[in-house]
Amino acid sequence: MSNNVTKLLWTEAFRPKTVQSAILLPRVRELLSKGVNDNLILAGGPGQGKTTLSRILCYGENCDKDTTKNEVLEINTSLEGRIDFLRDNIVSFCSSASLFGDENRHKYILLEEFDNCSADFYRAFRPIVEAYHKHVRFIANCNNPERIHSALLSRMTLINFNPITKEEEDYLMTEYIKRVKQILDYIKIAYTEESVTKFVKNNYPDMRIIIKRLQQLYDSGAKELSPELLGASFDASSLFQLICSPCNPWENYKAIVTEWSNRIEDAMCQISEKFPQYIHTVCPEKDGKIPSCVITTAEHFGLLEKSIDKNIVLQSLVFKLQMLLNS
């Protein structure tokens, strides 16, 4: 780890460089231990290491694009999932001669946000997977594999990064706590077992958000991960009150920009985790609207990573929740 880590984006500075250093469920680690023997779909919630693992598998350990001997094409299919791009770029990459003169070496195509492609893209993509199976490996990342065409799911190996048992959830939680302790020790922020466990639980299972919040704590000059600090950082009661009040667009805008523009992820997570209970406690007559609120929140989480201005996503969510609750 570089001594200049505090000058970098921590999500990059603390990104694992090898499969061994990544936090993975044992069944996922076992599936990936023999390398890329098939076309893969890595599925799971945000911040669980899908992009990190994809890059390690494509570029090799240390993910050095400048020194790798692998040929890799990275594509964000949300932005470039068009038929003409498929023909002009993907097919061209697959069919071109190897830059290293080794026709036995696999090329790799990394497909980000693969669950956001059009039906036409999926139909056109399927024969490409089959046509170049001898020397091209496709590694796709997604949050919602159920959106991907079934014909592709049957032609690629789906690896679910989400814990599917209580034992897997406990395992990930334990590993997350270990990693956070290592970082807190490195940046010299004191903690107790109780405070670090609460910190991880507040943000689990999104390691990217955990790392971002550690950087926020460091930048704020915090010396200790205290219960008081945790409570102050993640108290969203004023936001919940705003959502439950009658819609006033200008007041909404001012409150969100003033109070939450630097804590977008905090706000979104608190709405996801605690707002249903807040509704049940403060305005139980609106319990019937909790499912619609949950669905709306989930839809906005899907927009969060793709948006240039995350503030707009939070504003949109607050407006829609207000309209749901006050209709």
C-alpha positions in Angstrom: 0.0 0.0 0.0 1.4 3.4 -1.0 2.4 5.9 1.6 0.5 8.5 -0.5 -2.7 6.6 -0.2 -4.4 9.4 1.7 -4.0 11.6 -1.5 -5.9 9.1 -3.7 -9.4 8.0 -4.0 -9.6 5.3 -1.4 -11.9 3.1 -3.5 -8.9 2.8 -5.8 -6.1 2.9 -3.3 -7.6 0.0 -1.3 -8.9 -2.0 -4.3 -7.6 -5.6 -4.1 -5.0 -6.4 -6.8 -5.2 -10.2 -6.5 -7.9 -12.9 -6.2 -6.2 -13.9 -2.9 -6.5 -10.4 -1.4 -10.2 -10.0 -2.4 -13.0 -10.7 0.0 -15.0 -13.5 -1.6 -17.4 -16.1 -0.5 -15.7 -19.5 -0.4 -17.9 -20.9 -3.2 -17.1 -17.9 -5.4 -13.4 -18.2 -4.7 -13.5 -21.9 -5.6 -15.2 -21.1 -8.9 -12.6 -18.5 -9.8 -9.6 -20.4 -8.5 -8.9 -22.1 -11.8 -9.1 -18.9 -13.9 -11.5 -18.1 -16.7 -12.5 -21.4 -18.3 -15.9 -20.2 -19.4 -17.8 -17.0 -20.2 -18.9 -15.5 -16.9 -21.7 -13.3 -15.5 -20.7 -11.9 -12.1 -24.0 -10.9 -10.3 -24.7 -9.2 -7.1 -25.4 -5.9 -5.3 -23.2 -2.8 -5.6 -19.8 -2.7 -4.0 -19.3 -6.4 -3.7 -16.2 -6.6 -5.8 -17.5 -7.6 -9.2 -15.6 -5.0 -11.2 -12.5 -5.6 -9.2 -12.6 -9.3 -9.8 -13.4 -8.8 -13.5 -10.3 -6.6 -14.0 -8.1 -9.1 -12.1 -9.4 -12.0 -14.3 -8.9 -9.9 -17.5 -5.7 -8.1 -16.9 -4.0 -10.5 -14.5 -2.9 -9.9 -10.9 -2.1 -6.2 -10.1 -4.5 -5.2 -12.9 -1.7 -3.3 -14.7 -3.1 -2.3 -18.1 0.3 -1.1 -19.3 2.3 -4.3 -18.7 -0.4 -7.0 -19.1 0.1 -9.5 -21.9 -3.7 -9.9 -22.3 -5.8 -8.1 -24.9 -8.8 -6.6 -23.1 -11.8 -4.6 -24.4 -13.8 -2.9 -21.7 -17.4 -1.8 -22.4 -20.1 -0.1 -20.4 -23.1 -1.6 -22.0 -25.5 1.0 -20.5 -23.7 3.6 -22.6 -22.5 1.5 -25.6 -25.1 -1.3 -25.8 -26.0 -0.5 -29.4 -26.1 -2.9 -32.4 -23.7 -0.7 -34.4 -21.2 -0.7 -31.5 -21.6 -4.5 -31.3 -20.7 -4.8 -35.0 -18.0 -2.1 -35.3 -16.2 -2.8 -32.0 -16.9 -6.1 -30.4 -16.8 -8.2 -33.6 -13.8 -6.3 -34.9 -11.9 -7.0 -31.6 -12.9 -10.6 -31.6 -11.9 -11.2 -35.2 -8.6 -9.3 -35.3 -5.2 -11.0 -35.2 -3.6 -11.2 -31.8 -1.3 -8.3 -30.9 1.1 -10.6 -29.3 1.2 -13.1 -32.2 -0.2 -15.9 -30.0 -3.4 -17.2 -31.3 -3.7 -19.6 -28.4 -3.9 -16.7 -25.9 -7.4 -15.7 -24.9 -8.7 -12.2 -25.5 -11.1 -10.8 -22.9 -14.2 -8.6 -23.2 -15.3 -7.0 -19.9 -19.0 -6.0 -20.0 -20.1 -3.6 -17.3 -23.8 -3.2 -16.4 -24.8 -6.1 -18.6 -28.3 -6.2 -17.2 -29.1 -2.8 -18.9 -28.9 -3.9 -22.6 -31.8 -3.9 -25.0 -33.5 -7.1 -26.2 -32.0 -6.4 -29.7 -28.5 -6.3 -28.2 -29.0 -9.6 -26.4 -30.2 -11.3 -29.6 -27.3 -10.0 -31.7 -24.8 -10.8 -28.9 -25.7 -14.4 -28.6 -24.2 -15.7 -31.9 -21.0 -13.7 -31.2 -20.5 -15.6 -27.9 -20.8 -18.9 -29.8 -18.7 -17.8 -32.9 -15.6 -16.8 -31.0 -15.7 -19.3 -28.1 -12.2 -20.7 -29.0 -10.2 -17.6 -28.2 -12.4 -15.0 -26.6 -13.8 -14.9 -23.0 -16.6 -12.6 -22.0 -16.9 -11.5 -18.4 -20.0 -9.5 -17.6 -21.1 -7.7 -14.5 -24.6 -7.0 -13.4 -26.9 -6.3 -10.4 -30.0 -8.0 -11.7 -29.3 -11.1 -13.7 -33.0 -11.8 -14.2 -33.0 -9.0 -16.7 -30.6 -10.8 -19.0 -32.0 -12.9 -21.8 -32.3 -16.5 -20.8 -30.5 -17.7 -24.0 -27.4 -15.9 -22.7 -27.7 -17.1 -19.2 -27.6 -20.7 -20.5 -24.4 -19.9 -22.5 -22.5 -18.3 -19.6 -21.7 -19.3 -16.1 -23.5 -17.2 -13.5 -21.7 -16.5 -10.3 -23.8 -15.0 -7.5 -21.8 -12.7 -5.2 -24.7 -12.2 -2.9 -24.8 -14.4 0.3 -27.5 -17.0 0.0 -27.3 -18.5 3.5 -27.0 -17.2 7.0 -23.5 -18.8 7.1 -22.4 -17.0 4.0 -23.7 -13.7 5.4 -21.9 -14.2 8.7 -18.7 -15.1 6.8 -18.8 -11.9 4.7 -19.6 -9.8 7.8 -16.6 -11.2 9.6 -14.3 -10.6 6.6 -15.6 -7.1 6.2 -14.9 -6.3 9.8 -11.4 -7.6 9.5 -10.7 -5.5 6.5 -12.1 -2.3 8.1 -10.0 -2.9 11.2 -6.9 -3.2 8.9 -7.7 0.2 7.3 -8.5 1.9 10.6 -5.2 0.7 12.0 -3.4 2.0 8.9 -5.0 5.5 9.1 -4.7 5.6 12.9 -8.3 5.9 13.8 -9.1 4.2 17.1 -12.1 1.9 17.5 -13.8 -0.6 19.7 -15.2 -4.0 18.6 -18.7 -2.6 19.1 -18.1 0.5 17.1 -16.5 -1.2 14.1 -19.1 -3.9 14.0 -21.9 -1.2 14.0 -20.1 0.8 11.3 -19.9 -2.3 9.0 -23.5 -3.3 9.7 -24.7 0.2 8.8 -23.2 -0.1 5.4 -23.1 -3.8 4.7 -22.7 -5.3 2.1 -21.4 -2.4 0.0 -17.7 -2.3 0.5 -17.3 0.6 -1.8 -19.5 2.8 0.4 -17.7 1.5 3.5 -14.4 2.7 2.0 -15.8 6.0 1.0 -17.1 6.6 4.5 -13.7 5.7 6.0 -12.2 8.4 3.8 -14.8 10.9 4.9 -14.0 10.1 8.5 -10.3 10.6 7.9 -10.8 13.8 6.0 -13.0 15.2 8.8 -10.1 14.7 11.2 -11.7 12.0 13.3 -9.4 10.2 15.7 -11.9 7.6 17.0 -14.8 5.6 15.5 -17.0 6.4 18.5 -20.7 5.6 18.9 -21.4 9.3 19.1 -19.7 9.9 15.7 -21.6 7.0 14.2 -24.9 8.3 15.4 -24.2 11.8 14.2 -23.1 10.5 10.8 -26.1 8.4 10.0 -29.0 10.2 11.6 -31.6 10.6 8.9 -34.6 11.6 11.0 -34.8 15.1 9.4 -34.8 13.6 6.0 -37.6 11.1 7.0 -39.6 14.0 8.3 -39.2 15.9 5.0 -40.3 12.9 3.0 -43.5 12.4 5.1 -44.4 16.1 4.9 -46.5 17.6 2.1 -44.5 18.2 -1.1 -43.0 21.6 -1.3 -40.6 21.4 -4.3 -38.5 24.4 -3.5 -38.1 23.5 0.2 -37.2 20.0 -0.8 -34.5 21.2 -3.1 -33.0 23.5 -0.5 -33.0 20.9 2.2 -31.4 18.2 0.1 -28.7 20.5 -1.3 -27.9 22.0 2.0 -28.0 19.0 4.3 -27.4 15.9 2.1 -25.4 16.9 -1.0 -22.2 15.5 0.6 -23.9 12.4 2.0 -25.9 11.0 -0.9 -25.0 7.4 -0.2 -25.8 7.9 3.6 -29.2 9.2 2.7 -30.0 6.5 0.2 -28.9 3.7 2.6 -30.9 5.1 5.5 -34.0 5.4 3.4 -33.5 1.8 2.3 -32.8 0.3 5.7 -34.8 2.4 8.2 -37.5 4.4 6.4 -40.1 1.5 6.3 -39.8 1.2 10.1 -40.1 5.0 10.5 -43.4 4.9 8.5 -44.7 2.1 10.6 -43.8 3.9 13.8 -44.6 7.6 13.0 -47.5 7.2 10.5 -48.8 3.6 10.7 -51.9 4.5 8.7 -49.5 4.6 5.7 -48.2 1.0 6.2 -50.0 -0.1 3.0 -47.7 2.2 1.0 -44.4 0.6 2.3 -44.1 -1.9 -0.6 -44.4 1.0 -3.2 -41.8 3.0 -1.3 -39.4 0.0 -1.2 -39.8 -0.6 -4.9 -39.2 3.1 -5.7 -36.1 3.2 -3.5 -34.7 0.0 -5.2 -35.2 1.6 -8.7 -33.3 4.7 -7.6 -30.4 2.6 -6.3 -30.1 1.3 -9.8 -29.7 4.8 -11.1 -27.2 5.9 -8.5 -24.0 4.4 -10.0 -24.9 5.5 -13.5 -25.8 9.1 -12.7 -23.4 11.9 -13.4 -25.1 14.0 -10.6 -26.1 11.7 -7.7 -27.8 14.7 -6.0 -30.5 14.5 -8.7 -31.1 10.9 -7.9 -31.7 11.6 -4.3 -34.0 14.6 -5.1 -36.0 12.4 -7.5 -36.4 9.7 -4.8 -37.5 12.2 -2.2 -40.1 13.7 -4.5 -41.5 10.4 -5.6 -41.7 9.1 -2.0 -43.5 12.3 -1.0 -46.0 11.9 -3.8 -46.6 8.2 -2.8 -47.1 8.9 0.8 -49.3 12.0 0.3 -51.5 10.7 -2.5 
